[in-house]
Each structure stands twice: as structure tokens, then as C-alpha cells.
Amino acid sequence: MTVQQCMQQLANYGRWYSHPDFGWVWQPHDVQPWWQPFSVGEWVVTQDGSPYWRSALPFGWAVEHYGSWTFDDAKGWLWVPGNEWSPAPVSWRGRNGVIGWAPQIATKDGTRSGQCDQTAFAWIFVAADRLMTSSNFVVAEQDLLSRDDHGTWGDWAHSDDGIIGARMPEPRNANMLTVTECLGVADANAAFAAAVRARGGTTQGPPITFVRSRGEMGSGRVSSGVLRVYAPEFTGSAPAAGGDFMVNPPAPRVVRAQAAAPVARAEPVQRAQPAAPASKAPRAQPVQPALPNPAAAPAVPVTPYEAYTYQHESLDRYHASQYERLQVQHAQDDSTPPYPGFDMSQLPAWKQRELREMQRMAARQRALLDKRQSQNETEGSTGQGGK
């Protein structure tokens, strides 16, 4: 596959931006401010005992196995393309009872950042015994393609089960980053082996079989003892940022509309009554034809104001759920230490640090949403947009 063909495929699911440091970068359409890479999917242990990330997203075969990521304060997570495939392009941190991962980060010189240099909010930490938790999320591909102009966030980028449900509250990252150690490949593999054994499985998983098309890969689940993976070799290179690469542009956006008013049902046709005896039979009345169904009311597009209001309300609900999960976690900490060997005299400071991180998280995500909305309004008034 050529690099430009890959770029065209991803344009169906996201937007390309011209970045001053990385050239072309890509982002999924209409993602929430709290979305991050490697959060919708599951870990699979392969034949050699190493982990493979099975993404539950239709574009995960590319952006969660090639290249690297960067975080932009005005846009959020952006994918920087690369030609090298990896079964798990992440960094690992852990300690007894806890393990976490974060995407590999792009640097301006075209390489990746050092192991474990990621910022606190880039990490996903889970209890080690929940490392092999599966995501039951099935992406609604049609919903992605039928996105609305301003974004009202379908449920595709988060889920209450699987990894999202197993994840520690994000504000806990501030503490986990200070008490975990950066793990090498052998350490990460050992953590997976322990997690597999705890579930009664074998540390020798299925072999990877590379297939020639995305269709052959299917959902990416293990089938008949084989893990089918689509990992094309890329040829060529991306055009200069700002140039045109859209040989076959994707279909235009579909404005998600409000439900049309229900169509009034026609009255049932009145049948003529059976004839009475001849001496008393009145003449049957002619049957009245049914009136045609009225035309359905035209759908009303979601306005920018309605979309932005919805987004802010959704963000507030997310922050409320994170705060509630943090409070539950703190209550558990009172009886069960956050990790084995924890000094309980440090618990008040531990909790206070996480409450401060909760405030920083909320402020960062609200600022990101405001900047995106401002950018959309500017582009809407000037008629400009990304590729």
C-alpha cells in the first residue's frame, strides 16, 4: 500500500492537519476531550508470550500499530504517520499489583520519545489482575461515517466496560507515575504471563498470521487458534504538508438530523355492512377511499449551538463520573492500601494530590473543547477546513 492510499483511507474516519513540526497529522472525527489512543480494545498474548493490541476501532490497524502520537493543546491527540509496524507501540510502567501503558510519543527530529517520558494524562493504569480485561465494544462504523458537522459524540470512543471500566480514575495517574517503574520488554511480558496464569490460561498464545487485506482480518479476534493481522508494507512517502493528496476524496459529511415527526396513520377503511333482508335492505353506502399519508416533516439539522451545548453537558457528566469514581477509590484506600507496601501515613497527601489532578484534568479538557469550538466557528465563517 502506498502512503497516500493509507492517508485516503483514514480520511473516511478522521481529519488531516498540517502540523509545523510533523507535517501531516491525523485525528479521528469528533472525539471527546477525554479520548486517548489505546483505550478501546484489548490485549492479546501471542505465541511468543508478547502482547498484541487488538484495536476495536476500524482505523486501529493503522494508527495504533504504525507511527506515533503527539498531544496538541488546541486539538488533542494527533497521530503522526510512520512506516514501521509494531504489535504494541506503547511504553509500560508498573509495580507489584499495578501496570500501565501510554502511546509512544513523536519528537521533532522524526524519532520517538524515550521510554516512559509521557505526561501523566497519557497513561492508562489498571490493577495487574485486570490487565487481560476484554472490551466488548463493537464500533458502529456507519455512525462514524455519518458524523455531524459540529460533533455530538456518538458512544464509539468510550465504553463503561472493558479497559475503560477497568481503568483507575485518571487523576490517580499523578500518583501512579511517581510510584511505578518504567518496564522493559521482558518485564512487560512477565506481567502478561502472570495475568494469563491468574485467569487459568496458558502463556503461549496464538500465532500471528499476516493477511493481505483488511477484510481478511475481520474483527481481529482470535479464530480457530489463529490471530489474523493486517499489516501492509508501505511504499512511497507522504506529500509535503499543505499539498493535495486526495485523489479520491471521501464522501461529504452527513449532517446528523433530529428525528422527524411521526407520520399520522390513516384511518381504517370502513367496510360496507352486509345486506339486510330484501324487504328492509338499505342501499349500501359507497366506500370512502383512505386519505393519503401526509408527507414526513423535513429533518431539522443540529445547530452549532445545540451541538456545543450537548458537548459541554457531556463533558460535565464525564467529570462528575470521574469524581465519583475517585471518591469510591479513596473510600477503598482507607481499608485496602493503593498498592502492596503503601505507607498509610501518606494517604491524606496521596488523596489531596489526586484531587488537585482532578481539577487540572477538568480545566485542560474544558480548554480543549473551547479551543475546538472556536476553531470550528472560525472555519465555518471563512469556509476553510482541514483536508
C-alpha positions in Angstrom: 0.0 0.0 0.0 1.3 3.5 -0.8 1.4 6.1 2.0 -1.1 8.2 0.1 -3.6 5.3 -0.2 -3.4 4.9 3.5 -4.0 8.6 4.0 -7.1 8.5 1.8 -8.5 5.5 3.7 -8.0 7.3 7.1 -9.7 10.4 5.7 -13.0 8.5 5.9 -12.6 8.3 9.7 -10.8 11.4 10.6 -9.2 14.7 9.6 -5.8 15.5 8.4 -4.0 18.6 9.7 -0.8 20.3 8.5 1.4 20.4 11.6 4.5 22.7 11.8 6.7 20.1 13.4 5.4 16.8 11.9 3.9 17.6 8.5 0.6 15.7 8.0 -1.0 14.5 11.2 -4.4 12.8 11.7 -7.2 12.7 14.3 -10.4 10.7 14.5 -13.6 12.7 13.8 -15.5 14.3 16.7 -13.6 12.7 19.6 -14.3 13.7 23.1 -11.7 15.7 25.0 -11.0 12.7 27.3 -10.4 10.3 24.4 -6.9 8.8 24.0 -5.2 6.2 21.9 -5.1 2.5 23.1 -8.2 2.9 25.2 -10.8 1.0 23.1 -9.7 -2.6 22.5 -7.9 -5.5 24.4 -4.5 -7.1 24.9 -3.9 -10.5 23.4 -0.8 -12.6 24.4 0.7 -14.1 21.3 2.7 -17.3 20.7 6.0 -15.9 21.9 4.4 -14.5 25.1 4.5 -10.9 23.9 1.4 -8.6 23.9 -0.5 -7.5 20.8 -3.0 -4.7 20.9 -6.3 -5.6 19.3 -8.0 -2.3 18.5 -11.8 -2.2 18.4 -11.8 0.7 16.0 -11.9 0.4 12.2 -8.8 2.5 11.8 -6.8 1.0 14.7 -4.9 -1.4 12.3 -3.1 1.7 11.1 -2.9 4.4 13.8 -2.4 2.0 16.8 0.3 -0.1 15.1 2.3 2.3 13.0 3.8 5.7 13.7 3.4 7.6 17.0 1.3 10.3 18.7 1.5 13.8 19.9 -0.8 15.9 22.0 -1.8 19.4 20.9 -3.4 21.7 23.5 -5.9 23.1 20.8 -6.8 19.8 19.1 -6.0 16.9 21.5 -4.3 13.6 20.4 -2.9 13.6 16.9 -1.4 10.6 15.0 2.0 11.1 13.3 2.3 8.6 10.4 5.2 6.1 10.3 6.1 3.0 8.2 7.3 0.7 10.9 4.7 -1.8 12.3 4.6 -2.9 15.9 2.3 -5.3 17.8 2.2 -2.9 20.7 3.8 0.6 20.1 3.5 1.7 23.8 5.6 2.3 26.8 5.0 0.3 30.1 5.1 1.2 33.7 4.3 -0.9 36.7 4.9 -2.2 40.2 3.5 -5.1 42.2 -0.2 -5.0 41.6 -0.3 -2.2 39.1 0.5 -1.8 35.4 0.0 0.9 32.9 0.7 1.8 29.2 0.9 5.0 27.1 1.4 5.6 23.4 4.8 6.2 22.0 5.3 10.0 21.5 6.7 11.6 18.4 9.6 14.0 18.6 10.5 16.9 16.3 13.6 15.1 14.9 11.3 12.3 13.5 12.1 9.7 16.2 10.1 8.6 19.3 10.5 9.9 22.8 12.3 7.8 25.4 10.6 5.1 27.3 8.2 6.4 29.9 8.7 10.1 29.1 4.9 10.6 28.6 2.9 13.1 30.5 0.7 11.9 33.4 -2.6 12.0 31.5 -1.2 9.9 28.6 -1.2 6.8 30.8 -3.8 4.2 31.4 -3.3 2.3 34.7 -5.2 -0.8 35.7 -4.8 -3.4 38.5 -2.5 -6.1 37.3 -5.2 -8.8 37.7 -7.4 -6.8 35.2 -4.7 -6.4 32.5 -6.4 -9.0 30.3 -9.9 -7.4 30.5 -11.6 -7.5 27.2 -13.5 -4.7 25.6 -17.0 -5.7 24.4 -17.2 -2.5 22.4 -18.2 -3.0 18.7 -17.6 0.1 16.7 -20.6 1.4 14.7 -18.7 2.2 11.5 -21.8 3.8 9.9 -22.1 6.2 12.8 -18.5 7.3 12.2 -19.2 7.9 8.5 -22.5 9.7 9.3 -20.9 12.1 11.7 -22.4 15.6 12.0 -20.7 18.8 11.1 -20.2 20.0 14.7 -19.9 16.8 16.6 -22.4 15.4 19.0 -20.2 12.5 20.1 -21.6 9.1 19.5 -20.6 6.4 22.0 -17.9 4.9 19.8 -14.9 6.4 21.7 -15.7 5.3 25.2 -17.4 2.5 27.0 -18.3 1.6 30.5 -16.9 -1.9 30.2 -13.6 -3.5 29.2 -10.5 -1.5 29.6 -12.4 1.8 30.2 -14.2 0.1 33.1 -11.1 -1.5 34.5 -9.1 1.8 34.3 -8.2 3.5 37.5 -9.6 7.1 37.7 -7.4 9.3 35.5 -6.5 11.7 38.4 -4.7 8.7 40.1 -2.1 8.9 37.3 -0.4 11.8 39.2 0.4 9.3 42.0 1.0 6.2 39.9 3.6 8.0 37.8 5.7 8.5 41.0 5.4 5.0 42.5 5.7 2.9 39.3 8.9 2.0 37.4 9.5 2.0 33.7 9.3 -1.6 32.4 11.3 -3.1 29.7 10.0 -5.7 27.2 10.9 -8.7 29.4 9.2 -7.1 32.4 6.1 -6.3 30.4 6.0 -9.9 29.1 6.3 -11.3 32.6 3.4 -9.1 33.8 1.2 -10.5 31.0 2.3 -14.1 31.8 1.2 -13.6 35.4 -2.1 -12.1 34.3 -2.8 -15.0 31.9 -1.9 -17.6 34.6 -4.2 -15.8 37.0 -7.0 -16.4 34.5 -6.2 -20.0 34.2 -4.8 -19.7 30.7 -1.5 -20.6 29.0 1.3 -18.2 28.4 1.7 -19.5 24.9 -1.0 -17.7 22.9 -2.0 -17.9 19.2 0.4 -17.3 16.4 0.1 -14.1 14.3 -0.9 -14.8 10.7 -0.5 -11.8 8.4 -3.3 -11.4 5.8 -3.4 -9.4 2.6 -6.5 -7.3 3.1 -8.4 -5.5 5.9 -11.4 -7.7 5.1 -9.4 -10.9 5.8 -8.6 -9.6 9.2 -12.2 -9.2 10.1 -12.8 -8.1 13.7 -9.2 -9.1 14.7 -10.4 -11.7 17.3 -8.6 -15.0 17.6 -10.3 -17.5 15.4 -9.5 -21.2 15.1 -6.4 -20.7 17.2 -5.0 -18.0 14.8 -4.7 -14.2 15.2 -5.1 -12.6 11.8 -3.4 -9.3 11.4 -3.4 -6.8 8.5 0.0 -5.1 8.4 0.7 -3.8 4.9 4.2 -2.7 3.9 4.1 1.0 2.9 5.8 2.4 -0.1 6.4 6.0 -1.1 6.1 8.9 1.3 3.6 11.5 2.3 3.4 14.7 0.2 4.6 17.9 1.6 2.2 19.3 4.3 -0.3 21.6 2.7 -0.3 19.8 -0.6 -3.1 17.8 -2.1 -3.2 14.0 -1.6 -6.9 13.4 -2.1 -7.1 11.6 -5.4 -10.5 10.1 -4.4 -12.0 12.4 -1.7 -14.2 10.7 0.9 -18.0 11.3 0.8 -19.1 14.6 2.2 -20.2 14.8 5.8 -23.7 13.8 6.6 -25.5 16.2 8.9 -27.0 14.1 11.7 -30.6 15.2 12.0 -33.2 15.3 14.6 -35.9 12.6 14.3 -38.7 13.6 12.0 -42.2 14.0 13.5 -44.2 10.7 13.5 -46.3 10.2 10.4 -50.0 10.2 11.1 -51.6 6.9 10.4 -54.6 6.8 8.0 -58.0 6.0 9.4 -59.0 2.4 8.7 -61.3 1.9 5.7 -65.0 1.3 6.7 -66.4 -1.7 5.0 -70.0 -1.8 3.9 -72.3 -3.6 6.2 -73.8 -7.0 5.0 -77.1 -6.6 3.2 -80.3 -6.8 5.3 -83.3 -8.9 4.1 -84.7 -7.6 0.8 -87.7 -6.0 2.3 -85.7 -3.9 4.7 -82.3 -3.6 3.0 -81.0 0.0 2.8 -78.7 0.7 0.0 -75.0 0.2 0.9 -73.0 3.4 1.2 -70.0 3.7 -1.1 -66.7 3.0 0.5 -64.7 6.2 1.2 -61.1 6.0 0.0 -58.4 6.4 2.6 -56.7 9.8 2.6 -53.0 9.6 1.6 -50.4 9.6 4.3 -49.1 13.1 5.0 -45.5 13.7 4.0 -43.0 13.4 6.8 -41.8 16.6 8.2 -38.3 17.5 7.0 -35.5 16.7 9.4 -34.0 19.7 11.3 -30.2 19.7 11.3 -28.4 20.1 14.7 -27.3 23.7 15.1 -23.8 24.6 16.3 -25.3 26.0 19.5 -27.2 22.7 20.2 -24.1 20.7 19.4 -21.8 22.8 21.7 -24.4 22.7 24.5 -24.5 18.9 24.2 -20.8 18.7 24.3 -20.4 20.8 27.4 -23.1 18.8 29.2 -21.4 15.5 28.2 -18.1 16.8 29.5 -19.7 17.8 32.8 -21.2 14.3 33.1 -17.8 12.8 32.4 -16.1 14.9 35.1 -18.9 14.0 37.6 -18.4 10.3 36.9 -14.6 10.6 37.3 -15.0 12.5 40.6 -17.5 9.8 41.8 -15.1 7.0 40.8 -12.2 8.9 42.6 -14.3 9.2 45.8 -15.1 5.4 45.7 -11.4 4.7 45.1 -10.5 6.9 48.1 -13.0 5.1 50.3 -11.4 1.7 49.3 -8.0 3.1 50.1 -8.9 3.6 53.7 -9.2 -0.2 54.1 -7.1 -1.5 51.3 -3.8 0.3 50.5 -3.4 1.6 47.0 -0.7 -0.9 46.4 1.2 -3.5 48.4 3.6 -1.9 50.8 2.0 1.5 50.8 2.7 3.7 53.8 -0.7 4.6 55.1 0.6 7.7 56.9 0.9 9.2 53.4 -2.7 8.6 52.5 -4.0 12.2 53.2 -1.3 13.7 50.9 -2.0 10.9 48.3 -5.7 11.8 48.2 -5.0 15.6 48.1 -2.7 15.2 45.1 -5.3 13.3 43.2 -8.0 15.9 43.9 -5.7 18.6 42.6 -5.0 16.5 39.5 -8.8 16.2 39.0 -9.1 20.0 38.9 -6.2 20.2 36.3 -7.8 17.4 34.2 -11.1 19.2 34.1 -9.6 22.6 33.3 -7.4 21.0 30.5 -10.4 19.2 28.9 -12.7 22.3 29.1 -10.0 24.5 27.5 -9.5 21.9 24.7 -13.2 21.8 24.0 -13.4 25.6 23.9 -10.5 25.9 21.5 -12.0 23.3 19.2 -15.3 25.1 19.1 -13.6 28.4 18.4 -11.7 26.8 15.6 -14.9 25.3 14.1 -16.6 28.7 14.3 -13.7 30.4 12.5 -13.5 27.8 9.8 -17.3 27.9 9.4 -17.3 31.7 8.9 -14.3 31.6 6.4 -15.2 28.4 4.6 -11.9 26.9 5.4 -11.2 23.4 6.8 -8.7 20.6 7.0 -8.1 18.0 4.3 
